[in-house]
Amino acid sequence: MDHDERQLLIIDDDESYCEVLARSLARRGFVVHVAASVEASLAACAAYDPEYILLDLNLAGQSGLNLIQPMLDIVPGARIVVLTGYASIQTAVGALKLGACQYLPKPAGIGDIVKALGEDSIDLPEIGEDARMTVQHLEWEYIQRMLGEHGGNIAATARALKMHRRTLQRKLAKKRPTMMV
């Protein structure tokens, strides 16, 4: 696969991860652009017309899956690879149905990412035991997403979750659960 002057957009809210990934992919011949928010991502798609997009599944509490269709509306030929630290079969299937060409659990090596950017086949990846989420971790992530949607307001989040405020406070006071099954 020839990478000369191929525009690549990395969408991830982890600044240090983006920096390392951008540097590594630039050495592989990509012209790399970075965006950290939904708004910046859509603006970058319009400005740079990327051929390739690496999309994080979790953008500051928002689902990266919600960006796939709007980005494909702006750049219909873009090849979108979803990267996530929260791999699950459900999100993998959802990403592929929405138009992503690949789905990779983090940490993914640069070789795996470059390979995923160039592959034409759509394969559901094997999600290893260490990348699967426990029920407790799924609950934690959902609570965190809902908390973000309600601006950190615990009472409003508890109402949205149909949960007593004190129960939610106890869950939030606990240590973040591990992902391993």
Secondary structure by P-SEA (a helix, b strand, c coil): cccccbbbbbbcccaaaaaaaaaaaaaaccbbbbbccaaaaaaaaaacccccccccccccccccccaaaaaaaacccbbbbbbcccccaaaaaaaaaacccccccccccaaaaaaaacccccccccccccccccaaaaaaaaaaaaaaaacccaaaaaaaacccaaaaaaaaacccccccc
